[in-house]
Structure formats: C-alpha cells, structure tokens
Amino acid sequence: MIIELTSFIVENGIAHVEAVIEDARLICRSTFWDPEEYGPGLCYASFDVDGKDSLPIHQPDLIQYLEEMPLDWELIPADQLI
C-alpha cells in the first residue's frame, strides 16, 4: 500500500516512481516469542508507459492507478537517502 507518493517522473517512455510503501522494511527481527515487524520505507519502481492509456493527473487517482499495477517495489537503501 502506498502511504505517500514522493516522486513521479516520465522520461523517455519510462515512468520512475518513488513512494513510501507500507511494510517495506524490517523494523525488528523475530524473536523466540515475537514475529518480525515491518514498517514503512522509501521505495522505487519503474514501468513502461508506451502503449498505455493516459496516466491519471491527480495524485489520489495516480496512487490508486499505481496500487493496481503489479510493480516490483525496491527498498531504497538508507545510505542512498539524502
């Protein structure tokens, strides 16, 4: 689930998306008694926009559009964050 869309750029027919995704990074490792805990993390995904219908303009519609896509979100490592 997308919590916040932080960047959306279309360049050369490829959409580049950065968003805060729910349960994207490990917060606490599992213990004998408790399971792993996950929290939100900044992630990146991209997809080809050529041949697709027009993209939504408004952010709530764009977020819904992105959530319906089978995107492969990649967690952005903390050392790459500014």
N, C-alpha and C positions, 0 to 999 in steps of 0.2 A: 504494500500500500504506500502510495506517495504521500508524505506529510507536507513537503514544500518543494516546489519547483524552483531551482536556483538559477538555471541557465538553459536556454533552448536556442540553438543556432542551426540554421540550414546553410550548408556550404557545399557547393559542387554536387548537389543532389543527395547529400547525406545529412541527416538530422543528428546533431550532437546534443545530448541531454545530460544535465546534472541535476540531481534531486536528492532530498533527504528521504530515505526509504526506511520504513518501519522494520524492526527486527533484522537489520542488515549486518550488525557487528556484534561480536561476542563481548558481553559485559563481564560475566562471571563464569568461570569454568564449573563444571559439575563437581559435586562432592559425593560422598557416600550417601548422603541424605537428600541432597537437592539437585535438580537437573540444571543444565546450562541456562544462563539468562542472556537474552539478546536485547539490544536497544537500537535506536535509530542511528543511521550512518549516511554520510555523503557518498553517493554512488554515481557511476557514469554508465551510459548506454548510447548506442547509435543504431540507426536504421536507414535504409534506402527509401527516399521519398519519391523517386521517379516512378511513374505509373500509378501512383496513389491518388485518390480524390484529394481535394483541397484540405489542408490541415485546419483545425479549429483556431480561431484567433484569440478568443477569451481564455484566460488561464484556467478557470474551473472546467471548461469544456476540453481544453488541451490535456489537463491532468486525467480526466475520465478517458479520453482517447488513448493516452499512454498506458493507463492501467489495463485497458482491454487488449493491448498488444502483448505478444509473447517476447518481451525484451529480456535480454540476459544482462541484468544489472551487475556491475563490478564495483566492489567497495574501493574507494579512493584511499590509498594508504595515508596514515596520519602525517608521515614525513613529506608528502606532496601537497599538503594543505598550507595555505598562506596564513 
